[in-house]
């Protein structure tokens, strides 16, 4: 029985601690009102149970645990787990808000520096945005092949250097295009958001995204942008399924079809290549899409754009093997898990 007395004393002190802690935290406005009420309720509840243990019988009875062995203890464990889950979700929500604020701050500071320092500013009405991480050799292969204009409009190019430790910035400047560098590696999705900010501020109306590894052909940019320029759609995705591709990883290819089915079922779309990074957008339509993911962002774009009622279409493109180096996407299993998480997050959010 001694251990029960010790447990009750500890519960009493914890109850007093949580109650006082919630009051001082709320007084300083470190926590929100609902968190104050919940913490206070939890603290007072612990204090009451420690003083009068039979009070838990009411809740135990509601759970049909009052006549079971250790019923009160099981009830307390269930209630405490429910509260822990609530606090965990609440803290994750706070982290998400802070992460978003940090992302906006970093993008704003880097964009301001770009416009202060960049002298070429090769951003035009139609602009290609290329996120790159240690892709100097591949960029030196694809940048010289960029067309000068698309349907009579000058083509701009902006490379987002995601904190590479090779010669990526120098290679871009050597080829006469604009480059902006992240101070640390943030992922392809974060790099693209920075690129969208800069392109939007510079007056770009149509955006093309492509990978820096040489798998997308610059010669096919016009195929993506023509439907946009004719105001037929808002987003065009380059589909390797509808077009051609060089065979490489069969498991990843199967995965693409599985994810196509899931995304089409959830979003009501008819996409054949959900992981394609070769895409084109109308800038005024892109402003409506909420993009938060730092990685595996292609699914997020499709799901949120479909939810916003944007016109999405595909056009056949050629997918070739990476020109040099190794993929940054990770192993097949981890890639599939993370891609699935992105789909779920994008579909569940408001």
C-alpha positions, 0 to 999 in steps of 0.5 A: 500500500505504501507505493499507492500513497507515494503515487498519490503524493506524487500525483498531488504535487504534479497536479499543483505544478500543472495548475500553477504552471498553466496560470503563469504561462497564460499570464505571460501569454506563452500559451493560448486560452484553450491550452490554459483551460486544458492544463488547468483541468489536467492539474486540478484533476490530478489533485482531486484524484490524489486526494479522493481516489474514488472520484475516478470511479465516475469516469471508470464507470463510463468506460465500463472499467469500474468493476475490473481489476486495476480499473481506475489505474487503466482509466487514468492511463487512458486519460493521460494518453489522450492528453499526451496525444492532444499536446503532441498534436498541438506542439506539432501545429506550433512547429508547423506555424514556426516553420512556415514563418521561418520559410517566409523570412528566409525567402524574403531575405534571399530575394531581397539580396538577389535583386540587390546583387544580381546584374543580369536578372535573366527573368522574362515573361516566360521563365524556367526555374531549375532547383539544383544541388551539386549539379554543376556538370549537368547544368553545363550540359543543359543550359547551353541548350536552352531556347532563346525564345518560346512562341516569340517570347524571350525565355528567362532562366533562374537557377536556385542553388540549394547550398551546393558545394560544387561549382553550380553558381559559377556554371550558371553565370558562365552560361549567362543566366541568373542564379540565387543561392540558399544559405543551407540545403532546404530541399527542392520544394523550398528552392522552387518556392524561392524561385516563384517569389523572385520570378513573380516579383520580376514580372514573370507570367509563365513558369516552367520547372525542370530538374537540373539532372539532365532528365528533361529536354530543354527542346520540349519546353515549348510543348509545355508552354503552348497550351498556357500561352493559348489560355487553354489550361492553368497547369501543364505536366510533362508526362513520361507515361504519355511520351517516351522514357529510357528504362531505369528503375522498374520499382519506381516506375510501378510506384508512379502508377500506384501513386497516380491511382491514389492521387486521381482517386483523392483529387478527382484528376486523370494524371498519368505522371504524378511525380514529374518535375517538368511542368509549366504554370500560369503565374496568376494560377500558381498564386492560388496554390498552397505549397508547403512541402520542402520535398516530394512536392509534385503530389502536393501541387496536383492535389491542391490545384485540383481542389482550387479548381484549376485547369490541369492537363498533360503533354507527352515528354521524353524522360531520359536518364540523369546525365551524370551523378546520382539521384538525390531522391533517396532509396525506393522504400524511403521515397515511397513512404515520404511521397505517401506522407506528402499525399496524405498531408496535402489531402487532409489539410484545409 
